Amino acid sequence: MDEHTKYDKLIKIIKTYLPEDVSVNDIELNSHFINDLNINSANLVDIVLDVEDEFDIMLENEDMEKMQTVEDAIQIINTKLA
């Protein structure tokens, strides 16, 4: 799976949990889930679960703590798929 496909799948997941005041167009690689995208911690857990399902990977608590930005999520997905 190429990087573009991974990114598109991740954006599709994140888009579901964006609050009304944040547009999908606001999502960038360096976007922080909580500070920039206003995603609350409960929805962040849902994003983690959706990422696990979509990419058929298991994320540990350590991975979840490191997943602060969209780029972090991509790096963790790449590591788990390697």
N, C-alpha and C positions, 0 to 999 in steps of 0.2 A: 504494500500500500504506500503510495507516494505522499509527500508532505502536504501537498495541496488537498488531497482527499481527507487526510487526517484533520487538517485545519477546518475544512468545510463541515465534517461530521461534528467536530467539537463546537463550532459556532452554532450549528443547528440545535445542539443540546443546550448551550448557554442561553440562546434566544428565548427558549421556553420559560426561563426563570427571570428574565429581565423585568424590572418594575416598569410601570407605564412611562416614567420620566426618562428612561434610557432607551435609545434606539439601537437596533442591531448594527447600524452604521457607526456607532460609537465604539464598537469592539475592535481593539487593536492587540497586537502581540504583547505589548507591555501593559495592557489594561489589568489593573488589580481588581479581582472579583468583588471585594467588599468596598474598597475606597473609590474606585472609578466606576464600577458597574452597579453599585448599590445592591448587590446580591446579599441577602441575609444568610446567617450561618446555617439555618435549617435548609434553605434552598441550595446552599453549597454542598451539603451532604447529599441532596438529591442529584446534583450534578455529578458528584463522585460515583454514585450508584449507576447513573445513566452511562457514564464513561466506561465503567466496568462492563456493563451489558453490551454496549456498542462495540467495544474493542476486544471483548472476551478476555479481560485481564482482571487480576485481583490487586487492589491497592491496599497497602498496609497503612496503619495510623501515621507512620513516619512520612509516607508519600502524601497523605492528605494534609499534613502540617506544612509540607514544602510547596503545596499547590496554592500559591498566592496570586499568580498571574496566568494569563492565557498561555504565555510562553512556557511557564513552569509546567502547566498541564501537558503541553505538547512534548516537552522533554521527558516527563514521567511516562507518558504513553510510549514514546520511542524506546525508553529503557526497558519497559515491561514487554514490548513486542520483540525486542532483540533476542 
